């Protein structure tokens, strides 16, 4: 279990409303199967895409108490400054 999934699961156990995002729908489905308590809303997609970010904001319904940006993309264990980015977006490739 990664840091993001563990963080979301903990908030759900505490009864929080969580908007979880991931590029992989299967990981979101797995989180949904293990949740206990709380309210889970999921948004699948690449957060480098504006339409995905809009869906995330809409899912928040105008209210955010906490934000955890804990995406972990292991890029051959290279330091972030040495990782390749997509020039047009400044984002790391996610595939």
NUTORBA-157937 format. One record per residue: residue number from 1; residue in one letter; x, y, z of N, C-alpha, C in turn. Coordinates in pm, 1 decimal, always signed. Layout:
BEGIN
(NUM,A,(X,Y,Z),(X,Y,Z),(X,Y,Z))
...
***
This chain:
BEGIN
(1,X,(+85.7,-117.4,+0.0),(+0.0,+0.0,+0.0),(+89.7,+122.9,+0.0))
(2,X,(+59.8,+214.9,-89.6),(+138.0,+337.5,-97.2),(+91.1,+442.0,+3.3))
(3,X,(+164.5,+550.6,+10.6),(+133.4,+657.2,+105.5),(-3.1,+718.4,+77.1))
(4,X,(-35.4,+742.0,-49.8),(-164.1,+802.2,-84.5),(-281.1,+715.0,-43.8))
(5,X,(-271.2,+587.6,-75.7),(-380.0,+495.0,-42.2),(-393.1,+481.1,+109.7))
(6,X,(-280.3,+472.2,+179.8),(-283.7,+461.2,+325.1),(-343.4,+587.0,+388.6))
(7,X,(-309.2,+703.5,+334.6),(-363.7,+829.5,+385.5),(-514.4,+834.8,+365.1))
(8,X,(-559.2,+801.2,+245.1),(-704.0,+801.3,+217.2),(-776.9,+701.5,+306.3))
(9,X,(-720.6,+581.4,+321.7),(-784.3,+478.9,+405.0),(-795.9,+525.7,+549.3))
(10,X,(-693.9,+592.2,+600.2),(-697.9,+641.0,+738.8),(-805.9,+746.3,+756.1))
(11,X,(-814.0,+841.1,+664.1),(-918.0,+943.8,+671.4),(-1056.6,+880.5,+664.2))
(12,X,(-1073.0,+781.8,+579.4),(-1202.5,+713.2,+569.6),(-1237.4,+643.2,+700.4))
(13,X,(-1141.1,+576.9,+762.0),(-1166.1,+510.4,+890.7),(-1208.2,+610.5,+997.8))
(14,X,(-1160.0,+733.8,+985.8),(-1194.4,+838.9,+1081.5),(-1327.3,+906.0,+1047.1))
(15,X,(-1392.3,+860.6,+937.9),(-1523.9,+913.6,+901.8),(-1522.8,+1031.1,+806.4))
(16,X,(-1410.4,+1059.4,+744.6),(-1398.8,+1174.3,+654.0),(-1464.0,+1148.0,+518.5))
(17,X,(-1490.3,+1256.9,+449.3),(-1532.3,+1252.1,+308.9),(-1404.6,+1270.4,+228.2))
(18,X,(-1370.0,+1170.5,+145.6),(-1244.2,+1168.9,+72.8),(-1270.6,+1168.0,-77.2))
(19,X,(-1204.0,+1257.8,-148.2),(-1202.5,+1254.9,-294.1),(-1066.4,+1199.1,-332.5))
(20,X,(-1063.9,+1076.0,-379.5),(-939.1,+1009.3,-416.3),(-923.9,+1011.3,-567.6))
(21,X,(-803.3,+1039.1,-612.2),(-776.0,+1042.1,-755.8),(-659.0,+950.4,-786.9))
(22,X,(-663.3,+893.7,-905.2),(-555.0,+807.1,-950.7),(-569.3,+792.1,-1101.3))
(23,X,(-460.4,+771.5,-1167.3),(-465.3,+748.2,-1311.8),(-517.8,+607.5,-1341.3))
(24,X,(-511.3,+520.0,-1241.1),(-549.1,+379.3,-1256.1),(-682.1,+351.0,-1183.8))
(25,X,(-786.6,+326.6,-1260.0),(-919.1,+299.3,-1202.8),(-919.7,+176.4,-1112.1))
(26,X,(-834.8,+79.1,-1142.0),(-830.2,-42.5,-1060.0),(-784.5,-13.3,-917.5))
(27,X,(-689.5,+77.9,-902.1),(-643.7,+113.4,-767.3),(-753.0,+185.8,-690.9))
(28,X,(-829.9,+269.2,-759.1),(-941.9,+336.4,-692.6),(-1048.3,+236.4,-650.9))
(29,X,(-1073.8,+138.4,-736.7),(-1171.7,+34.5,-703.4),(-1125.8,-45.5,-582.2))
(30,X,(-996.2,-73.5,-573.3),(-942.4,-147.2,-458.5),(-961.1,-66.9,-330.4))
(31,X,(-939.7,+62.9,-336.4),(-961.5,+148.4,-219.9),(-1108.6,+144.2,-179.2))
(32,X,(-1196.4,+147.0,-276.5),(-1339.8,+140.7,-248.5),(-1379.9,+10.8,-181.3))
(33,X,(-1316.6,-98.6,-217.0),(-1349.5,-228.7,-157.2),(-1303.0,-238.8,-12.5))
(34,X,(-1197.8,-166.3,+22.5),(-1144.7,-179.1,+158.3),(-1193.9,-71.1,+253.7))
(35,X,(-1263.6,+27.8,+203.4),(-1300.9,+140.9,+289.4),(-1395.3,+97.4,+401.2))
(36,X,(-1378.8,+161.5,+513.6),(-1465.0,+136.7,+628.5),(-1500.6,+272.4,+687.0))
(37,X,(-1627.2,+308.4,+677.0),(-1668.6,+439.5,+725.8),(-1637.6,+547.2,+625.3))
(38,X,(-1676.2,+667.6,+657.0),(-1648.9,+780.2,+569.5),(-1723.0,+771.4,+437.5))
(39,X,(-1697.7,+869.0,+354.2),(-1757.7,+876.5,+221.0),(-1644.7,+885.7,+120.4))
(40,X,(-1643.5,+795.2,+24.1),(-1538.3,+792.7,-76.6),(-1595.4,+830.8,-212.4))
(41,X,(-1536.7,+933.8,-271.9),(-1565.3,+972.7,-409.8),(-1436.0,+953.5,-486.6))
(42,X,(-1443.2,+895.4,-605.7),(-1322.5,+870.7,-683.0),(-1328.5,+941.6,-818.0))
(43,X,(-1212.1,+985.3,-861.7),(-1198.0,+1047.8,-993.3),(-1074.9,+985.5,-1058.6))
(44,X,(-1096.6,+910.3,-1164.5),(-985.3,+848.3,-1236.6),(-940.3,+940.2,-1348.9))
(45,X,(-809.7,+951.5,-1366.6),(-758.3,+1029.8,-1477.2),(-621.5,+1087.5,-1447.6))
(46,X,(-561.9,+1144.2,-1548.6),(-429.6,+1204.1,-1542.9),(-443.6,+1350.1,-1500.7))
(47,X,(-389.4,+1386.6,-1384.3),(-407.2,+1523.1,-1333.7),(-329.8,+1627.8,-1413.5))
(48,X,(-256.5,+1586.1,-1515.7),(-195.4,+1682.5,-1607.9),(-297.7,+1734.2,-1709.0))
(49,X,(-415.2,+1675.0,-1708.0),(-520.3,+1714.5,-1802.6),(-623.1,+1802.9,-1732.7))
(50,X,(-650.7,+1917.7,-1793.7),(-739.5,+2016.5,-1732.3),(-878.4,+1960.4,-1702.9))
(51,X,(-932.0,+1877.7,-1791.2),(-1066.9,+1824.5,-1767.9),(-1071.2,+1733.6,-1645.4))
(52,X,(-962.6,+1664.5,-1617.4),(-956.0,+1578.2,-1498.4),(-952.7,+1665.1,-1372.6))
(53,X,(-872.9,+1771.1,-1375.6),(-866.7,+1862.1,-1261.1),(-1004.0,+1923.4,-1236.4))
(54,X,(-1075.4,+1959.0,-1340.5),(-1211.1,+2013.9,-1324.3),(-1303.4,+1912.9,-1255.8))
(55,X,(-1293.2,+1785.0,-1295.1),(-1376.3,+1681.8,-1232.2),(-1341.9,+1665.6,-1084.3))
(56,X,(-1214.9,+1677.2,-1051.6),(-1173.6,+1667.7,-911.2),(-1232.0,+1783.7,-831.2))
(57,X,(-1220.3,+1904.2,-883.7),(-1273.5,+2022.5,-815.5),(-1424.6,+2009.6,-797.8))
(58,X,(-1493.6,+1963.3,-900.0),(-1638.7,+1943.1,-889.2),(-1672.9,+1841.1,-781.4))
(59,X,(-1593.8,+1735.1,-771.0),(-1618.5,+1632.0,-669.9),(-1602.2,+1688.3,-528.5))
(60,X,(-1517.9,+1789.7,-512.9),(-1497.4,+1851.7,-381.1),(-1616.9,+1935.9,-338.5))
(61,X,(-1702.6,+1970.5,-431.7),(-1826.3,+2045.7,-403.2),(-1799.7,+2173.1,-323.5))
(62,X,(-1691.4,+2242.1,-357.6),(-1665.4,+2371.8,-296.3),(-1609.8,+2367.9,-155.5))
(63,X,(-1569.5,+2250.5,-106.4),(-1521.4,+2242.1,+32.3),(-1402.9,+2147.0,+43.7))
(64,X,(-1290.9,+2199.9,+90.7),(-1171.7,+2117.9,+113.7),(-1117.5,+2151.9,+251.8))
(65,X,(-1110.2,+2053.1,+340.2),(-1051.4,+2074.0,+472.3),(-902.0,+2041.6,+471.8))
(66,X,(-861.6,+1946.3,+391.6),(-721.2,+1906.0,+386.2),(-691.5,+1854.2,+246.1))
(67,X,(-566.7,+1870.0,+205.1),(-524.1,+1822.6,+74.4),(-392.1,+1749.4,+90.3))
(68,X,(-386.4,+1627.6,+39.8),(-262.4,+1550.0,+44.2),(-222.6,+1516.2,-98.3))
(69,X,(-117.5,+1576.7,-145.4),(-67.2,+1549.3,-279.3),(+47.6,+1450.8,-264.0))
(70,X,(+16.7,+1322.6,-276.2),(+115.1,+1219.8,-245.1),(+136.4,+1122.3,-360.3))
(71,X,(+130.1,+1174.3,-480.8),(+154.7,+1088.8,-596.8),(+299.7,+1044.1,-594.9))
(72,X,(+320.8,+917.7,-618.3),(+456.6,+866.2,-620.9),(+483.2,+793.9,-750.8))
(73,X,(+565.3,+851.9,-832.2),(+602.9,+787.6,-958.2),(+751.8,+759.1,-948.8))
(74,X,(+784.7,+634.6,-937.8),(+925.4,+597.0,-929.7),(+981.7,+594.0,-1071.5))
(75,X,(+1070.4,+683.6,-1098.4),(+1127.1,+698.9,-1231.3),(+1270.5,+648.3,-1229.6))
(76,X,(+1286.0,+517.6,-1210.0),(+1419.1,+460.2,-1204.0),(+1498.2,+510.8,-1084.5))
(77,X,(+1425.7,+558.0,-980.2),(+1487.0,+610.5,-858.7),(+1575.8,+731.9,-885.2))
(78,X,(+1547.8,+805.8,-992.1),(+1622.9,+926.9,-1022.0),(+1572.5,+1042.1,-936.3))
(79,X,(+1659.0,+1133.8,-896.5),(+1612.5,+1254.9,-828.8),(+1519.0,+1332.3,-921.6))
(80,X,(+1426.9,+1405.8,-864.0),(+1326.2,+1478.5,-943.5),(+1390.3,+1566.6,-1050.3))
(81,X,(+1501.2,+1632.2,-1017.1),(+1565.7,+1722.5,-1112.9),(+1621.5,+1648.2,-1233.3))
(82,X,(+1644.1,+1518.7,-1219.8),(+1698.4,+1440.8,-1330.0),(+1590.2,+1365.6,-1407.0))
(83,X,(+1467.0,+1371.9,-1359.9),(+1357.9,+1302.5,-1427.6),(+1316.7,+1380.0,-1551.2))
(84,X,(+1270.3,+1307.6,-1649.4),(+1224.2,+1371.4,-1772.6),(+1086.3,+1431.6,-1750.7))
(85,X,(+1064.2,+1550.8,-1802.6),(+931.9,+1611.3,-1800.0),(+884.1,+1632.9,-1942.0))
(86,X,(+754.5,+1649.4,-1955.8),(+695.3,+1678.7,-2086.5),(+702.0,+1830.3,-2103.8))
(87,X,(+776.0,+1881.4,-2201.0),(+796.2,+2026.1,-2213.4),(+666.8,+2106.9,-2222.8))
(88,X,(+566.4,+2055.9,-2292.2),(+442.2,+2132.0,-2311.8),(+365.5,+2152.4,-2181.5))
(89,X,(+376.1,+2057.7,-2088.6),(+296.6,+2064.8,-1966.9),(+378.9,+2081.2,-1839.6))
(90,X,(+507.7,+2049.1,-1846.9),(+590.1,+2051.7,-1726.4),(+565.0,+1935.4,-1634.6))
(91,X,(+479.7,+1840.9,-1676.1),(+446.2,+1724.2,-1594.3),(+537.2,+1608.2,-1628.1))
(92,X,(+553.5,+1518.1,-1530.4),(+624.9,+1395.4,-1556.1),(+538.4,+1302.7,-1638.4))
(93,X,(+596.2,+1225.6,-1727.6),(+517.3,+1125.4,-1799.6),(+461.7,+1025.7,-1698.6))
(94,X,(+338.2,+985.7,-1716.8),(+275.7,+895.7,-1619.9),(+259.8,+754.9,-1675.5))
(95,X,(+305.1,+732.3,-1795.3),(+294.2,+598.2,-1852.9),(+429.3,+551.3,-1902.1))
***
